[in-house]
Amino acid sequence: MMAFYNANKNAFEEIITSTQVKNIAVSDLLTIYRNHSPKIVLTKDNKDTLTYLKKNMFKIGLVTDGRSVQQRSKIKALGLECFFDDIIISEEFGSEKPNLNNFKYFTEKYGQATYLYVGDNVKKDFVAPNALDWYSICLIDNGLNIHTQNMDIKKEQAPDFKIHALKEVLDVLKQIS
Protein backbone atom coordinates (compact mmCIF):
# COMPACT_ATOMS: atom_id res chain seq x y z
CA MET A 1 0.00 0.00 0.00
CA MET A 2 2.75 2.44 0.91
CA ALA A 3 4.53 1.89 -2.39
CA PHE A 4 1.33 2.73 -4.26
CA TYR A 5 0.67 5.72 -1.99
CA ASN A 6 4.22 7.03 -2.43
CA ALA A 7 3.86 6.67 -6.21
CA ASN A 8 0.76 8.91 -6.02
CA LYS A 9 -1.51 6.05 -7.03
CA ASN A 10 -4.82 5.06 -5.50
CA ALA A 11 -3.60 2.29 -3.21
CA PHE A 12 -6.99 0.62 -2.98
CA GLU A 13 -7.51 0.52 -6.76
CA GLU A 14 -3.99 -0.84 -7.21
CA ILE A 15 -4.54 -3.59 -4.62
CA ILE A 16 -7.76 -4.70 -6.29
CA THR A 17 -6.04 -4.73 -9.69
CA SER A 18 -2.83 -6.43 -8.57
CA THR A 19 -4.58 -9.14 -6.52
CA GLN A 20 -7.36 -9.59 -9.09
CA VAL A 21 -9.91 -9.85 -6.29
CA LYS A 22 -13.47 -9.90 -7.63
CA ASN A 23 -16.66 -8.47 -6.16
CA ILE A 24 -15.01 -5.83 -4.01
CA ALA A 25 -14.97 -2.10 -4.62
CA VAL A 26 -12.65 0.68 -3.50
CA SER A 27 -15.48 1.94 -1.28
CA ASP A 28 -15.54 -1.46 0.49
CA LEU A 29 -11.82 -1.28 1.19
CA LEU A 30 -12.11 2.33 2.37
CA THR A 31 -14.86 1.36 4.82
CA ILE A 32 -12.75 -1.49 6.19
CA TYR A 33 -9.68 0.74 6.44
CA ARG A 34 -11.48 3.62 8.12
CA ASN A 35 -13.34 1.46 10.63
CA HIS A 36 -10.82 -1.21 11.61
CA SER A 37 -9.27 -1.39 15.07
CA PRO A 38 -5.55 -0.92 14.45
CA LYS A 39 -3.07 -3.33 15.99
CA ILE A 40 -0.61 -0.74 17.29
CA VAL A 41 1.03 -0.29 20.67
CA LEU A 42 2.74 2.51 22.51
CA THR A 43 6.41 1.81 23.07
CA LYS A 44 7.66 1.63 26.65
CA ASP A 45 9.82 4.75 26.13
CA ASN A 46 6.89 6.73 24.75
CA LYS A 47 4.58 5.57 27.54
CA ASP A 48 7.19 6.44 30.17
CA THR A 49 7.71 9.88 28.60
CA LEU A 50 3.98 10.61 28.46
CA THR A 51 3.56 9.40 32.05
CA TYR A 52 6.34 11.73 33.19
CA LEU A 53 4.92 14.68 31.26
CA LYS A 54 1.40 14.08 32.56
CA LYS A 55 2.66 13.85 36.13
CA ASN A 56 5.00 16.86 35.95
CA MET A 57 3.46 19.28 33.43
CA PHE A 58 0.41 21.49 33.67
CA LYS A 59 -1.67 20.18 30.77
CA ILE A 60 -1.09 18.00 27.73
CA GLY A 61 -3.06 18.23 24.51
CA LEU A 62 -3.17 16.39 21.22
CA VAL A 63 -3.78 18.05 17.86
CA THR A 64 -4.23 15.65 14.97
CA ASP A 65 -5.60 15.83 11.47
CA GLY A 66 -7.71 13.13 9.95
CA ARG A 67 -11.04 11.45 10.18
CA SER A 68 -12.51 11.15 13.63
CA VAL A 69 -13.24 7.42 13.47
CA GLN A 70 -9.70 6.55 12.37
CA GLN A 71 -7.96 8.88 14.80
CA ARG A 72 -10.14 7.81 17.75
CA SER A 73 -9.39 4.16 16.91
CA LYS A 74 -5.65 4.88 16.95
CA ILE A 75 -5.90 6.85 20.19
CA LYS A 76 -7.84 4.00 21.82
CA ALA A 77 -5.48 1.29 20.52
CA LEU A 78 -2.48 3.20 21.89
CA GLY A 79 -4.20 3.91 25.22
CA LEU A 80 -3.57 7.64 24.87
CA GLU A 81 -6.82 8.94 26.39
CA CYS A 82 -5.40 8.95 29.91
CA PHE A 83 -2.45 11.16 28.97
CA PHE A 84 -4.24 14.05 27.24
CA ASP A 85 -6.39 16.72 28.82
CA ASP A 86 -7.69 17.82 25.43
CA ILE A 87 -7.76 16.10 22.07
CA ILE A 88 -8.34 18.12 18.91
CA ILE A 89 -9.18 16.04 15.83
CA SER A 90 -9.54 18.16 12.72
CA GLU A 91 -12.74 16.53 11.47
CA GLU A 92 -14.45 17.12 14.83
CA PHE A 93 -12.95 20.58 15.32
CA GLY A 94 -13.79 21.89 11.87
CA SER A 95 -10.32 22.96 10.73
CA GLU A 96 -7.03 21.29 9.89
CA LYS A 97 -3.43 22.17 10.65
CA PRO A 98 -1.94 24.68 10.12
CA ASN A 99 -5.10 26.63 11.05
CA LEU A 100 -4.35 28.78 14.08
CA ASN A 101 -7.68 27.90 15.70
CA ASN A 102 -6.58 24.33 16.34
CA PHE A 103 -3.82 25.73 18.57
CA LYS A 104 -5.48 28.90 19.89
CA TYR A 105 -7.98 26.57 21.56
CA PHE A 106 -5.30 25.77 24.13
CA THR A 107 -4.12 29.33 24.73
CA GLU A 108 -7.72 30.51 25.10
CA LYS A 109 -8.58 27.67 27.49
CA TYR A 110 -5.37 27.62 29.56
CA GLY A 111 -4.11 31.19 29.21
CA GLN A 112 -0.61 32.55 29.41
CA ALA A 113 1.92 29.72 29.62
CA THR A 114 4.88 28.15 27.91
CA TYR A 115 3.61 25.92 25.12
CA LEU A 116 5.50 23.19 23.30
CA TYR A 117 4.28 21.39 20.23
CA VAL A 118 5.74 18.12 18.97
CA GLY A 119 4.94 17.15 15.40
CA ASP A 120 6.39 15.35 12.43
CA ASN A 121 4.86 16.89 9.30
CA VAL A 122 7.21 19.72 8.34
CA LYS A 123 4.82 21.00 5.69
CA LYS A 124 2.14 22.02 8.18
CA ASP A 125 2.78 21.05 11.80
CA PHE A 126 4.90 24.01 12.91
CA VAL A 127 3.32 26.97 11.09
CA ALA A 128 0.67 27.73 13.73
CA PRO A 129 2.77 26.98 16.83
CA ASN A 130 5.56 29.19 15.44
CA ALA A 131 3.08 32.01 14.73
CA LEU A 132 1.84 31.76 18.32
CA ASP A 133 5.42 31.83 19.73
CA TRP A 134 5.23 28.28 21.01
CA TYR A 135 8.31 26.08 21.05
CA SER A 136 8.09 23.70 18.11
CA ILE A 137 9.76 20.30 18.07
CA CYS A 138 10.07 18.01 15.08
CA LEU A 139 10.12 14.29 15.77
CA ILE A 140 12.38 12.97 13.03
CA ASP A 141 10.64 9.98 11.51
CA ASN A 142 13.54 7.52 11.30
CA GLY A 143 11.83 6.08 8.20
CA LEU A 144 8.54 5.34 9.95
CA ASN A 145 6.50 8.35 8.87
CA ILE A 146 3.98 8.60 6.05
CA HIS A 147 5.02 12.24 5.49
CA THR A 148 8.36 13.01 3.90
CA GLN A 149 10.53 15.25 6.02
CA ASN A 150 12.35 17.38 3.49
CA MET A 151 13.87 20.13 5.63
CA ASP A 152 14.17 22.47 2.65
CA ILE A 153 11.26 24.51 4.00
CA LYS A 154 10.23 28.09 4.67
CA LYS A 155 11.24 29.72 7.94
CA GLU A 156 7.66 29.67 9.26
CA GLN A 157 7.55 25.88 8.72
CA ALA A 158 10.82 25.17 10.52
CA PRO A 159 10.78 23.70 14.03
CA ASP A 160 12.84 25.17 16.85
CA PHE A 161 14.19 21.74 17.81
CA LYS A 162 14.62 18.33 16.19
CA ILE A 163 14.50 15.10 18.17
CA HIS A 164 14.78 11.44 17.20
CA ALA A 165 12.73 9.98 20.05
CA LEU A 166 9.86 11.38 22.12
CA LYS A 167 11.88 11.02 25.34
CA GLU A 168 14.20 13.75 24.01
CA VAL A 169 11.40 16.23 24.76
CA LEU A 170 12.67 16.05 28.34
CA ASP A 171 16.04 17.38 27.17
CA VAL A 172 14.31 20.22 25.31
CA LEU A 173 12.41 21.11 28.49
CA LYS A 174 15.71 21.42 30.35
CA GLN A 175 17.08 23.71 27.60
CA ILE A 176 14.14 26.12 27.68
CA SER A 177 13.65 26.27 31.47
C-alpha contacts under 8 A as a table, 3 or more apart, distances in Angstrom:
res1	aa1	res2	aa2	distance
1	M	4	F	5.23
1	M	5	Y	6.09
1	M	11	A	5.34
1	M	12	F	7.62
1	M	15	I	7.41
2	M	5	Y	4.84
2	M	6	N	5.86
2	M	11	A	7.57
3	A	6	N	5.15
3	A	7	A	6.16
4	F	7	A	5.07
4	F	8	N	6.45
4	F	9	K	5.17
4	F	10	N	6.69
4	F	11	A	5.06
4	F	14	E	7.05
5	Y	8	N	5.14
5	Y	9	K	5.50
5	Y	10	N	6.56
5	Y	11	A	5.61
6	N	9	K	7.42
9	K	14	E	7.32
10	N	13	E	5.42
10	N	14	E	6.19
11	A	14	E	5.10
11	A	15	I	6.12
12	F	15	I	5.13
12	F	16	I	6.31
12	F	26	V	5.69
12	F	29	L	6.66
12	F	30	L	7.60
13	E	16	I	5.24
13	E	17	T	6.19
13	E	26	V	6.09
14	E	17	T	5.05
14	E	18	S	5.87
15	I	18	S	5.16
15	I	19	T	5.87
15	I	20	Q	8.00
16	I	19	T	5.47
16	I	20	Q	5.65
16	I	21	V	5.59
16	I	22	K	7.84
16	I	24	I	7.68
16	I	25	A	7.85
16	I	26	V	7.79
17	T	20	Q	5.07
17	T	21	V	7.27
21	V	24	I	6.88
24	I	28	D	6.30
24	I	29	L	7.61
25	A	28	D	5.19
25	A	29	L	6.66
26	V	29	L	5.15
26	V	30	L	6.12
27	S	30	L	4.98
27	S	31	T	6.15
28	D	31	T	5.21
28	D	32	I	6.34
29	L	32	I	5.09
29	L	33	Y	6.01
30	L	33	Y	5.00
30	L	34	R	5.93
31	T	34	R	5.24
31	T	35	N	6.01
32	I	35	N	5.36
32	I	36	H	5.75
33	Y	36	H	5.64
34	R	69	V	6.79
34	R	70	Q	5.46
35	N	69	V	6.60
35	N	70	Q	6.50
35	N	73	S	7.89
36	H	70	Q	7.88
36	H	73	S	7.68
37	S	73	S	5.85
37	S	74	K	7.48
37	S	77	A	7.16
38	P	73	S	6.82
38	P	74	K	6.31
38	P	77	A	6.46
39	K	77	A	6.90
40	I	74	K	7.56
40	I	77	A	6.19
40	I	78	L	6.34
41	V	77	A	6.70
41	V	78	L	5.10
42	L	46	N	6.33
42	L	47	K	6.17
42	L	78	L	5.30
42	L	79	G	7.58
43	T	46	N	5.22
43	T	47	K	6.12
44	K	47	K	5.08
44	K	48	D	5.98
45	D	48	D	5.11
45	D	49	T	6.08
45	D	166	L	7.75
45	D	167	K	6.65
46	N	49	T	5.04
46	N	50	L	6.11
46	N	166	L	6.11
46	N	167	K	6.60
47	K	50	L	5.16
47	K	51	T	6.00
48	D	51	T	5.04
48	D	52	Y	6.15
49	T	52	Y	5.13
49	T	53	L	6.16
49	T	166	L	7.00
49	T	167	K	5.42
49	T	170	L	7.92
50	L	53	L	5.03
50	L	54	K	5.96
50	L	83	F	6.48
51	T	54	K	5.19
51	T	55	K	6.12
51	T	83	F	6.98
52	Y	55	K	5.17
52	Y	56	N	5.98
53	L	56	N	5.17
53	L	57	M	5.29
53	L	60	I	7.72
54	K	57	M	5.65
54	K	58	F	7.56
54	K	59	K	7.06
54	K	60	I	6.70
54	K	83	F	6.03
54	K	84	F	7.75
57	M	60	I	7.40
59	K	84	F	7.52
59	K	85	D	6.17
60	I	83	F	7.08
60	I	84	F	5.08
60	I	85	D	5.57
60	I	86	D	7.00
61	G	84	F	5.13
61	G	85	D	5.65
61	G	86	D	4.74
61	G	87	I	5.70
61	G	88	I	7.69
61	G	106	F	7.86
62	L	84	F	6.55
62	L	86	D	6.34
62	L	87	I	4.67
62	L	88	I	5.93
63	V	87	I	6.11
63	V	88	I	4.68
63	V	89	I	6.11
63	V	90	S	7.72
63	V	102	N	7.04
63	V	103	F	7.71
64	T	71	Q	7.73
64	T	87	I	7.94
64	T	88	I	6.21
64	T	89	I	5.04
64	T	90	S	6.29
64	T	97	K	7.87
65	D	89	I	5.65
65	D	90	S	4.74
65	D	91	E	7.17
65	D	96	E	5.86
65	D	97	K	6.76
66	G	70	Q	7.28
66	G	71	Q	6.45
66	G	89	I	6.73
66	G	90	S	6.03
66	G	91	E	6.26
67	R	70	Q	5.53
67	R	71	Q	6.12
67	R	89	I	7.52
67	R	90	S	7.33
67	R	91	E	5.51
68	S	71	Q	5.21
68	S	72	R	5.81
68	S	89	I	6.31
68	S	90	S	7.67
68	S	91	E	5.80
68	S	92	E	6.39
69	V	72	R	5.29
69	V	73	S	6.10
70	Q	73	S	5.14
70	Q	74	K	6.34
71	Q	74	K	5.10
71	Q	75	I	6.13
71	Q	89	I	7.33
72	R	75	I	4.99
72	R	76	K	6.03
73	S	76	K	5.15
73	S	77	A	6.05
74	K	77	A	5.06
74	K	78	L	6.10
75	I	78	L	5.28
75	I	79	G	6.06
75	I	80	L	5.28
75	I	81	E	6.60
76	K	79	G	4.98
76	K	80	L	6.38
76	K	81	E	6.81
77	A	80	L	7.93
79	G	82	C	6.99
80	L	83	F	5.52
80	L	84	F	6.87
81	E	84	F	5.79
82	C	85	D	7.91
84	F	87	I	6.59
88	I	92	E	7.41
88	I	93	F	6.34
88	I	102	N	6.94
89	I	92	E	5.47
89	I	93	F	5.92
90	S	93	F	4.93
90	S	94	G	5.72
90	S	95	S	5.25
90	S	96	E	4.91
90	S	97	K	7.59
90	S	102	N	7.74
91	E	94	G	5.48
91	E	95	S	6.91
91	E	96	E	7.60
93	F	102	N	7.47
95	S	99	N	6.39
95	S	101	N	7.50
95	S	102	N	6.89
96	E	99	N	5.79
96	E	102	N	7.14
97	K	100	L	7.50
97	K	102	N	6.85
97	K	124	K	6.09
97	K	125	D	6.42
97	K	128	A	7.57
98	P	102	N	7.77
98	P	124	K	5.24
98	P	125	D	6.19
98	P	126	F	7.41
98	P	127	V	5.81
98	P	128	A	5.40
99	N	102	N	5.96
99	N	103	F	7.68
99	N	128	A	6.46
100	L	103	F	5.45
100	L	104	K	5.92
100	L	128	A	5.14
100	L	129	P	7.84
101	N	104	K	4.83
101	N	105	Y	6.02
102	N	105	Y	5.85
103	F	106	F	5.76
103	F	107	T	7.14
103	F	128	A	6.90
103	F	129	P	6.93
104	K	107	T	5.05
104	K	108	E	5.90
105	Y	108	E	5.30
105	Y	109	K	6.06
106	F	109	K	5.06
106	F	110	Y	5.74
106	F	111	G	7.52
107	T	110	Y	5.28
107	T	111	G	4.86
107	T	112	Q	6.68
107	T	113	A	7.78
108	E	111	G	5.51
110	Y	113	A	7.59
114	T	134	W	6.92
114	T	135	Y	7.95
115	Y	134	W	5.02
115	Y	135	Y	6.23
116	L	129	P	7.98
116	L	134	W	5.58
116	L	135	Y	4.62
116	L	136	S	5.82
116	L	137	I	7.34
117	Y	126	F	7.80
117	Y	129	P	6.72
117	Y	134	W	6.99
117	Y	135	Y	6.23
117	Y	136	S	4.93
117	Y	137	I	5.99
118	V	136	S	6.12
118	V	137	I	4.66
118	V	138	C	5.82
118	V	139	L	6.64
119	G	122	V	7.85
119	G	125	D	5.73
119	G	126	F	7.29
119	G	136	S	7.75
119	G	137	I	6.34
119	G	138	C	5.21
119	G	139	L	5.93
120	D	125	D	6.78
120	D	138	C	5.26
120	D	139	L	5.12
120	D	140	I	6.47
120	D	141	D	6.91
120	D	145	N	7.85
120	D	147	H	7.72
120	D	149	Q	7.63
121	N	124	K	5.92
121	N	125	D	5.29
121	N	126	F	7.98
121	N	138	C	7.86
121	N	147	H	6.01
121	N	148	T	7.51
121	N	149	Q	6.75
122	V	125	D	5.78
122	V	126	F	6.69
122	V	138	C	7.52
122	V	149	Q	6.02
122	V	150	N	7.44
122	V	151	M	7.20
122	V	153	I	7.63
122	V	157	Q	6.19
122	V	158	A	6.90
122	V	159	P	7.81
123	K	126	F	7.83
123	K	153	I	7.53
123	K	157	Q	6.36
124	K	127	V	5.86
124	K	157	Q	6.67
125	D	128	A	7.26
125	D	129	P	7.77
125	D	157	Q	7.45
126	F	129	P	5.36
126	F	130	N	5.80
126	F	136	S	6.10
126	F	137	I	7.99
126	F	156	E	7.28
126	F	157	Q	5.30
126	F	158	A	6.49
126	F	159	P	5.99
127	V	130	N	5.38
127	V	131	A	6.22
127	V	156	E	5.43
127	V	157	Q	4.97
127	V	158	A	7.73
128	A	131	A	5.01
128	A	132	L	6.22
129	P	132	L	5.09
129	P	133	D	6.23
129	P	134	W	5.02
129	P	135	Y	7.02
129	P	136	S	6.38
130	N	133	D	5.03
130	N	134	W	5.65
130	N	135	Y	6.97
130	N	136	S	6.61
130	N	156	E	6.54
130	N	157	Q	7.75
130	N	159	P	7.71
131	A	134	W	7.61
131	A	156	E	7.50
135	Y	159	P	7.81
135	Y	160	D	6.24
135	Y	161	F	8.00
136	S	159	P	4.88
136	S	160	D	5.13
136	S	161	F	6.41
137	I	159	P	5.37
137	I	160	D	5.89
137	I	161	F	4.67
137	I	162	K	5.57
137	I	163	I	7.04
138	C	159	P	5.83
138	C	160	D	7.88
138	C	161	F	6.20
138	C	162	K	4.70
138	C	163	I	6.13
139	L	162	K	6.06
139	L	163	I	5.06
139	L	164	H	5.65
139	L	165	A	6.61
139	L	166	L	6.99
140	I	149	Q	7.60
140	I	162	K	6.61
140	I	163	I	5.95
140	I	164	H	5.05
140	I	165	A	7.63
141	D	144	L	5.33
141	D	145	N	5.18
141	D	149	Q	7.61
141	D	164	H	7.19
142	N	145	N	7.50
142	N	164	H	7.20
145	N	148	T	7.06
150	N	153	I	7.23
151	M	158	A	7.66
153	I	157	Q	6.16
153	I	158	A	6.57
154	K	157	Q	5.33
154	K	158	A	6.57
155	K	158	A	5.25
159	P	162	K	6.94
161	F	172	V	7.66
163	I	166	L	7.14
163	I	168	E	6.00
163	I	169	V	7.37
164	H	168	E	7.21
165	A	168	E	5.66
165	A	169	V	7.94
166	L	169	V	5.73
167	K	170	L	5.91
167	K	171	D	7.82
168	E	171	D	5.16
168	E	172	V	6.61
169	V	172	V	4.97
169	V	173	L	6.23
170	L	173	L	5.07
170	L	174	K	6.50
171	D	174	K	5.15
171	D	175	Q	6.43
172	V	175	Q	5.01
172	V	176	I	6.36
173	L	176	I	5.36
173	L	177	S	6.08
174	K	177	S	5.38
